Amino acid sequence: MEQLIVSNGPLAKYAVVSAVTGLRRPYGQSLRLEDGTTGFVDSADLTDTAEPLILPEGAEVVGVVLGYTNNGRVRLTLRPRDVALARATEDTAAATSLWVRVASSTGDGRVKTEFFASPSAAPLLVWGLTAHPGSADHHTARRLLEAAPPDLRDKVDETLRKPGS
């Protein structure tokens, strides 16, 4: 099994990139990025739904860099909610770090206050709410949305009503 290394490559973690699909493998899909770099996406990272997604060879896709494997291949996610989060946040690494902190905090009002004040709060809540309904991220987003200030709830609601959300 290949180990995922966060850096050691020219593309930054959470960079949004274009690619063309290659061969379908039992574990996922190979990709060729626009700069010619070889990459792959794990089957679990192809779609937001539980239904498997089979992409034809040669399909143009947009993904988010997760890191590099120990053999130098770029690993990506093509999940629409991951792409939307990376596009909506200035610093996706800081945003996801904040999500982890608020999701794991128990009763710490300071972390919630920091979260609600963050420009990443709305994109993170949308990301969590579009996760599988039984997932921890979905549960966390619902819990946070209940406690969120009205203007933040309105912003999340407005985003979720847009076509393609």
C-alpha positions as CSV (number, residue, x, y, z in Angstrom):
1,M,0.0,0.0,0.0
2,E,1.3,3.4,-0.9
3,Q,1.8,5.9,1.8
4,L,0.4,9.4,1.3
5,I,2.9,12.2,1.8
6,V,1.5,15.7,2.2
7,S,4.2,17.6,0.5
8,N,7.4,16.7,-1.6
9,G,5.9,17.8,-4.9
10,P,5.3,20.9,-6.9
11,L,1.6,21.1,-6.2
12,A,0.4,22.4,-2.9
13,K,-2.0,20.4,-0.8
14,Y,-5.6,21.5,-1.6
15,A,-4.6,23.0,-4.9
16,V,-7.5,22.8,-7.4
17,V,-6.3,21.2,-10.7
18,S,-7.6,20.0,-14.0
19,A,-6.9,16.5,-15.2
20,V,-7.9,13.9,-17.8
21,T,-9.0,10.4,-16.7
22,G,-6.9,7.4,-17.6
23,L,-7.4,3.7,-16.9
24,R,-10.0,2.6,-14.4
25,R,-8.5,0.3,-11.7
26,P,-10.2,-1.8,-9.0
27,Y,-9.1,0.8,-6.4
28,G,-9.8,4.0,-8.4
29,Q,-8.9,5.9,-11.5
30,S,-5.6,7.0,-12.9
31,L,-5.3,10.7,-14.0
32,R,-3.0,12.9,-16.1
33,L,-2.8,16.4,-14.8
34,E,-2.7,19.4,-17.2
35,D,1.1,19.7,-16.6
36,G,1.6,16.0,-17.5
37,T,2.0,14.8,-13.9
38,T,0.6,11.3,-13.2
39,G,-2.0,11.0,-10.5
40,F,-4.8,8.9,-9.2
41,V,-8.1,9.2,-7.3
42,D,-9.2,6.5,-5.0
43,S,-12.7,5.1,-5.7
44,A,-14.0,6.5,-2.4
45,D,-12.9,10.0,-3.5
46,L,-14.7,10.0,-6.9
47,T,-18.1,11.2,-5.8
48,D,-20.1,12.5,-2.8
49,T,-22.7,9.7,-3.2
50,A,-22.6,6.1,-2.1
51,E,-23.2,5.1,-5.7
52,P,-20.0,4.2,-7.5
53,L,-18.9,6.6,-10.3
54,I,-17.3,5.2,-13.4
55,L,-15.6,7.8,-15.5
56,P,-14.7,7.0,-19.1
57,E,-11.1,7.2,-20.2
58,G,-10.4,10.7,-21.5
59,A,-12.9,12.6,-19.4
60,E,-11.9,16.1,-18.3
61,V,-12.2,16.5,-14.5
62,V,-11.4,19.0,-11.8
63,G,-9.9,17.8,-8.5
64,V,-8.2,18.8,-5.3
65,V,-4.6,17.7,-4.4
66,L,-4.5,15.6,-1.3
67,G,-0.8,14.9,-1.4
68,Y,1.8,12.6,-3.1
69,T,2.3,8.9,-2.7
70,N,5.8,7.6,-1.8
71,N,6.3,6.8,-5.5
72,G,5.6,10.4,-6.5
73,R,2.1,10.1,-7.9
74,V,-0.4,12.9,-7.0
75,R,-3.4,11.8,-5.1
76,L,-6.6,13.7,-5.6
77,T,-10.2,13.9,-4.7
78,L,-12.9,14.6,-7.3
79,R,-15.7,14.9,-4.8
80,P,-17.8,17.9,-5.7
81,R,-18.0,19.1,-2.1
82,D,-14.2,18.9,-1.7
83,V,-13.7,20.9,-4.9
84,A,-16.3,23.5,-3.7
85,L,-14.6,23.8,-0.3
86,A,-11.1,24.3,-1.9
87,R,-12.5,27.0,-4.2
88,A,-14.5,28.7,-1.5
89,T,-11.7,29.0,1.1
90,E,-8.6,31.1,0.9
91,D,-6.6,28.7,3.0
92,T,-8.1,25.3,2.9
93,A,-5.5,23.8,5.2
94,A,-6.3,26.3,7.9
95,A,-10.0,25.9,7.3
96,T,-9.9,22.1,7.6
97,S,-7.7,22.4,10.7
98,L,-10.4,24.7,12.3
99,W,-13.0,22.1,11.4
100,V,-11.1,19.4,13.2
101,R,-10.8,21.6,16.2
102,V,-14.4,22.6,16.4
103,A,-15.6,19.1,15.6
104,S,-13.6,17.6,18.4
105,S,-14.3,20.3,21.0
106,T,-16.8,19.5,23.7
107,G,-18.4,22.5,25.1
108,D,-15.6,24.9,24.5
109,G,-17.4,28.1,23.5
110,R,-14.1,29.8,22.5
111,V,-13.6,27.3,19.6
112,K,-17.2,27.8,18.4
113,T,-16.8,31.6,18.6
114,E,-13.6,31.4,16.6
115,F,-15.3,29.1,14.1
116,F,-18.4,31.3,13.6
117,A,-16.2,34.4,13.1
118,S,-14.1,32.6,10.5
119,P,-14.6,33.5,6.8
120,S,-14.4,29.7,6.3
121,A,-17.4,28.9,8.5
122,A,-20.1,29.0,5.8
123,P,-18.1,26.9,3.2
124,L,-17.2,24.4,6.0
125,L,-20.8,24.1,7.1
126,V,-21.9,23.6,3.5
127,W,-19.2,21.0,3.1
128,G,-20.3,19.2,6.2
129,L,-24.0,19.4,5.4
130,T,-23.4,17.9,1.9
131,A,-21.6,14.9,3.4
132,H,-23.4,11.6,3.8
133,P,-26.2,12.1,6.3
134,G,-24.9,9.4,8.6
135,S,-21.3,10.8,8.7
136,A,-19.6,12.5,11.6
137,D,-19.0,15.6,9.4
138,H,-22.7,15.9,8.6
139,H,-23.7,15.5,12.3
140,T,-21.1,18.1,13.3
141,A,-22.4,20.6,10.7
142,R,-26.0,20.1,11.8
143,R,-25.0,20.6,15.5
144,L,-23.0,23.8,14.6
145,L,-25.7,25.2,12.3
146,E,-28.2,25.0,15.2
147,A,-25.9,27.2,17.3
148,A,-24.8,29.5,14.5
149,P,-25.7,33.2,14.3
150,P,-28.7,33.9,12.0
151,D,-26.6,35.6,9.3
152,L,-24.4,32.6,9.0
153,R,-27.4,30.3,8.9
154,D,-28.8,32.5,6.1
155,K,-25.6,32.4,4.2
156,V,-25.4,28.6,4.4
157,D,-29.0,28.3,3.4
158,E,-28.5,30.6,0.4
159,T,-25.5,28.6,-0.8
160,L,-27.3,25.3,-0.5
161,R,-30.2,26.6,-2.5
162,K,-28.0,27.5,-5.5
163,P,-28.0,25.1,-8.4
164,G,-25.1,22.6,-8.2
165,S,-24.7,22.9,-4.5
